[in-house]
Amino acid sequence: MYKTQLDYIFCPFCGRYLEVTVEEGQELKYCSQCKWKHYLKHDIAVAGIAVRFNPLPETLMVLRNREPNPGKWSFPAGFVNFGERPDNALIREVREETGLTVVRAKLIKEVVSDDDPNRSPKQQSRFYKMVVTGKVKNQDQEENSEIKWHSLSRQIPVPEIAWGNHELLFRYMQGDVLSFMEWAEYWKSEVR
Ligand SMILES: [Zn+2]
């Protein structure tokens, strides 16, 4: 099991055993010696959604090859590193996972979820629609076993998706694929 921030035992500054206090209704660990309080921090994750028309709409997904949720699909995604801008994290993750270059990206949705409660409680995920260029290449086969354009057609079953918030976005796009049309056209012209 993953440890969470609530599992801290000792003060990282003076080494004293941490006590629990309540502030604005929230339990916090705190150090009675140096007065440090451990305000819990959220992780921020970013995910990129690319769409192409082939001629029916499809979206780019990766098949996870490791915990949590191996064997299920997600959009290319990952955590924002400390000190990193979320849009740069998106560019980095998409390149690391798919070999593609993000040409343009726009934030379309922010979601707070408990999809990954042990590793990242109340995780904040930022979804971008993006235009990508280049040739798909599975760069990290330990992380993903496959990369595939999945049909967004409603006649085709939704793949098994690793995270509830990614599935929500997938279904949203099935219903609103036209809003991605302009982006897909741009994508085509970039690739040629
Ligand atoms: Zn302390």
Residues whose N, C-alpha, C, O or C-beta is under 5 A from the ligand:
A	BS01	ZN	C11 F13 C14 G15 R16 C31 Q33 C34 W36
